[in-house]
Amino acid sequence: MNFQEQWRKLLLPLRYGGSGVDFKKLDPARSPFLQDRDRIIYSSSFRRLARKTQVHPLVRNDHIHTRLSHSLEVSSVGRSLGAMAGYFLRHRGELPDYAAPEFPGQILEAACLAHDIGNPPFGHAGEFAIRDWFGDPANHVYVNALEETQQSDFRCFDGNAQGFRVVNVVENNRDQGGFRLTYPTLASMVKYPWDSWQSRARGGKCKFNYYQAEAAIFEDVFRALGLKTRRGDFARHPLSLLAEAADDTCYRIVDMEDARELDIITLADILKVVEPLAPNLKLDPQRLEDMGSDRERAGYVRARVIGHVTVSLFETFAAQYERIMRREFEGPLMDMAPEDVRAYMASARDIFNGRILKNSHKTALEIGSYSVYKRLLDTFIPACHRRICDPGRLTYKEQQALQLMGGHAPRREDDLYVSYLRVLDFITGMTDQYASFVSVSYTHLTLPTT
């Protein structure tokens, strides 16, 4: 199959339950991919990202990034990368006849908006807390009743898989396609086209993109887009490499900007980290001097870094394009970026791991988040377990816990596995503040639901 034929499948705006594609109605001004964007932006799951941790939990400084502001910034870079890709494909003569060059940018904007939509309260600390609870021998009575592949979904919990579930199951059309996003948008969200069981076989890292419950949805999407390989597994959508690049472009420089705002590092530290990029950034020393605060100076540096890295990563995509389309390269693009970008990212990673990640205030709050998750999971998982295994003995507290879950409460037809997933839907959808509140107040009778 030539590349144009591949793109004819890769950009098809199919939807869950859709009746096909009317190519005459694919207007770039109101494309299906722009509709994806709107469905995400107007959702409650997206709105709650405003009170979810990016890196620093429960800070009072309004300048610090949340999952929401981070997602918006990543979507901006993703849109730019996608726009470059659209015109690149048109120049090569590989853009399908039904597609406008704006479509890849619209797809990536939507995919990037949703890329963190499944992340739990307290960021990556929340992911570890969930994994550790299900891996604790004290809780094996609740987990061992599941099939091994299902157990793996909980013991390897990953926000990427939860995000795939949110957009396909939890939001809007619950259990009936969720947002009903287009297949290209869904596939562009996927960094890890395998499940948790396959992830463990690939080296034990808890990085995967769909639960057993959503395996059929995943396969439908990836088969329809032509991403099934001859080996029997699935390849990444080429645009997912650009979505990942957009995230990589934003998060390290923004992590440093936030750390400077919190006095964990200084502006001098940031300038030291970006030294490998200095010849290309062309920072104006006089402009830096004339600015009124280090906050403004850090913002100026961040803008220059993002501009340069974005262009560099698209050039990397273009250079690796034929390998990508032949499925010989599955990323990340950062690994093949120009030497100055890779050196900058390595330096940024060092300061993140060595100083930002080890900040005592951040560490203390993350330790505290473990107590929040323990209280929540100690309450809701046993309630679901008893509801399935011994419903006649539900305690008053367990009945109240199930009632508190509201629309996330297990349904009559749900088995134990799906019931536990609904608990994760409920808990991971909480904001940091609400999770903290519920964890210490679940015995109250008048708690609001999320």
ChimeraX attribute file (.defattr): number of C-alpha atoms within 10 A of each C-alpha:
attribute: neighborCount
match mode: 1-to-1
recipient: residues
	/A:1	6
	/A:2	9
	/A:3	16
	/A:4	16
	/A:5	13
	/A:6	17
	/A:7	19
	/A:8	17
	/A:9	17
	/A:10	22
	/A:11	23
	/A:12	20
	/A:13	24
	/A:14	21
	/A:15	20
	/A:16	18
	/A:17	9
	/A:18	10
	/A:19	8
	/A:20	11
	/A:21	12
	/A:22	9
	/A:23	12
	/A:24	7
	/A:25	11
	/A:26	17
	/A:27	13
	/A:28	15
	/A:29	8
	/A:30	10
	/A:31	18
	/A:32	23
	/A:33	28
	/A:34	17
	/A:35	16
	/A:36	23
	/A:37	22
	/A:38	12
	/A:39	18
	/A:40	22
	/A:41	16
	/A:42	10
	/A:43	14
	/A:44	13
	/A:45	23
	/A:46	20
	/A:47	16
	/A:48	18
	/A:49	26
	/A:50	18
	/A:51	20
	/A:52	26
	/A:53	25
	/A:54	25
	/A:55	23
	/A:56	24
	/A:57	24
	/A:58	16
	/A:59	16
	/A:60	7
	/A:61	10
	/A:62	7
	/A:63	12
	/A:64	23
	/A:65	24
	/A:66	22
	/A:67	25
	/A:68	22
	/A:69	15
	/A:70	23
	/A:71	27
	/A:72	17
	/A:73	22
	/A:74	28
	/A:75	28
	/A:76	20
	/A:77	26
	/A:78	32
	/A:79	26
	/A:80	22
	/A:81	26
	/A:82	26
	/A:83	21
	/A:84	19
	/A:85	23
	/A:86	21
	/A:87	19
	/A:88	15
	/A:89	19
	/A:90	15
	/A:91	11
	/A:92	10
	/A:93	12
	/A:94	18
	/A:95	24
	/A:96	20
	/A:97	11
	/A:98	14
	/A:99	21
	/A:100	16
	/A:101	20
	/A:102	19
	/A:103	26
	/A:104	28
	/A:105	27
	/A:106	27
	/A:107	35
	/A:108	35
	/A:109	33
	/A:110	31
	/A:111	31
	/A:112	31
	/A:113	27
	/A:114	29
	/A:115	27
	/A:116	23
	/A:117	27
	/A:118	24
	/A:119	25
	/A:120	29
	/A:121	29
	/A:122	30
	/A:123	23
	/A:124	16
	/A:125	20
	/A:126	25
	/A:127	21
	/A:128	16
	/A:129	22
	/A:130	23
	/A:131	18
	/A:132	19
	/A:133	19
	/A:134	24
	/A:135	17
	/A:136	11
	/A:137	11
	/A:138	9
	/A:139	16
	/A:140	13
	/A:141	12
	/A:142	18
	/A:143	23
	/A:144	12
	/A:145	14
	/A:146	14
	/A:147	10
	/A:148	11
	/A:149	14
	/A:150	19
	/A:151	22
	/A:152	24
	/A:153	25
	/A:154	22
	/A:155	20
	/A:156	26
	/A:157	26
	/A:158	26
	/A:159	24
	/A:160	24
	/A:161	25
	/A:162	28
	/A:163	26
	/A:164	27
	/A:165	25
	/A:166	24
	/A:167	25
	/A:168	24
	/A:169	22
	/A:170	24
	/A:171	20
	/A:172	18
	/A:173	13
	/A:174	15
	/A:175	12
	/A:176	14
	/A:177	20
	/A:178	18
	/A:179	21
	/A:180	21
	/A:181	24
	/A:182	22
	/A:183	24
	/A:184	28
	/A:185	29
	/A:186	26
	/A:187	25
	/A:188	26
	/A:189	31
	/A:190	27
	/A:191	22
	/A:192	19
	/A:193	22
	/A:194	23
	/A:195	23
	/A:196	29
	/A:197	20
	/A:198	17
	/A:199	19
	/A:200	15
	/A:201	9
	/A:202	12
	/A:203	9
	/A:204	12
	/A:205	12
	/A:206	22
	/A:207	23
	/A:208	25
	/A:209	26
	/A:210	26
	/A:211	26
	/A:212	19
	/A:213	15
	/A:214	16
	/A:215	13
	/A:216	11
	/A:217	18
	/A:218	24
	/A:219	17
	/A:220	12
	/A:221	20
	/A:222	23
	/A:223	14
	/A:224	15
	/A:225	22
	/A:226	17
	/A:227	22
	/A:228	16
	/A:229	12
	/A:230	7
	/A:231	6
	/A:232	7
	/A:233	12
	/A:234	18
	/A:235	23
	/A:236	24
	/A:237	27
	/A:238	22
	/A:239	27
	/A:240	27
	/A:241	24
	/A:242	31
	/A:243	30
	/A:244	23
	/A:245	24
	/A:246	30
	/A:247	19
	/A:248	20
	/A:249	26
	/A:250	23
	/A:251	20
	/A:252	20
	/A:253	25
	/A:254	20
	/A:255	23
	/A:256	25
	/A:257	27
	/A:258	23
	/A:259	23
	/A:260	21
	/A:261	18
	/A:262	16
	/A:263	10
	/A:264	17
	/A:265	18
	/A:266	17
	/A:267	19
	/A:268	11
	/A:269	14
	/A:270	21
	/A:271	15
	/A:272	14
	/A:273	22
	/A:274	21
	/A:275	15
	/A:276	18
	/A:277	21
	/A:278	16
	/A:279	9
	/A:280	13
	/A:281	18
	/A:282	10
	/A:283	15
	/A:284	10
	/A:285	8
	/A:286	8
	/A:287	10
	/A:288	16
	/A:289	11
	/A:290	9
	/A:291	12
	/A:292	9
	/A:293	10
	/A:294	17
	/A:295	15
	/A:296	12
	/A:297	18
	/A:298	23
	/A:299	14
	/A:300	16
	/A:301	22
	/A:302	19
	/A:303	13
	/A:304	16
	/A:305	22
	/A:306	20
	/A:307	14
	/A:308	15
	/A:309	26
	/A:310	21
	/A:311	15
	/A:312	19
	/A:313	25
	/A:314	23
	/A:315	17
	/A:316	17
	/A:317	26
	/A:318	16
	/A:319	13
	/A:320	17
	/A:321	16
	/A:322	13
	/A:323	13
	/A:324	19
	/A:325	18
	/A:326	12
	/A:327	15
	/A:328	12
	/A:329	17
	/A:330	19
	/A:331	19
	/A:332	16
	/A:333	20
	/A:334	21
	/A:335	12
	/A:336	15
	/A:337	19
	/A:338	14
	/A:339	13
	/A:340	18
	/A:341	22
	/A:342	17
	/A:343	17
	/A:344	22
	/A:345	20
	/A:346	14
	/A:347	18
	/A:348	22
	/A:349	18
	/A:350	14
	/A:351	20
	/A:352	18
	/A:353	11
	/A:354	11
	/A:355	14
	/A:356	23
	/A:357	17
	/A:358	14
	/A:359	15
	/A:360	12
	/A:361	11
	/A:362	17
	/A:363	16
	/A:364	12
	/A:365	16
	/A:366	20
	/A:367	13
	/A:368	14
	/A:369	23
	/A:370	19
	/A:371	15
	/A:372	23
	/A:373	24
	/A:374	15
	/A:375	18
	/A:376	20
	/A:377	22
	/A:378	14
	/A:379	19
	/A:380	27
	/A:381	25
	/A:382	18
	/A:383	26
	/A:384	28
	/A:385	22
	/A:386	17
	/A:387	22
	/A:388	17
	/A:389	13
	/A:390	11
	/A:391	12
	/A:392	9
	/A:393	10
	/A:394	17
	/A:395	13
	/A:396	10
	/A:397	16
	/A:398	21
	/A:399	14
	/A:400	20
	/A:401	22
	/A:402	20
	/A:403	15
	/A:404	22
	/A:405	19
	/A:406	13
	/A:407	15
	/A:408	21
	/A:409	20
	/A:410	22
	/A:411	11
	/A:412	9
	/A:413	8
	/A:414	13
	/A:415	16
	/A:416	21
	/A:417	20
	/A:418	17
	/A:419	24
	/A:420	24
	/A:421	20
	/A:422	23
	/A:423	22
	/A:424	22
	/A:425	22
	/A:426	22
	/A:427	23
	/A:428	28
	/A:429	26
	/A:430	24
	/A:431	22
	/A:432	24
	/A:433	14
	/A:434	16
	/A:435	24
	/A:436	19
	/A:437	13
	/A:438	20
	/A:439	19
	/A:440	13
	/A:441	13
	/A:442	18
	/A:443	15
	/A:444	11
	/A:445	12
	/A:446	10
	/A:447	13
	/A:448	10
	/A:449	14
	/A:450	18
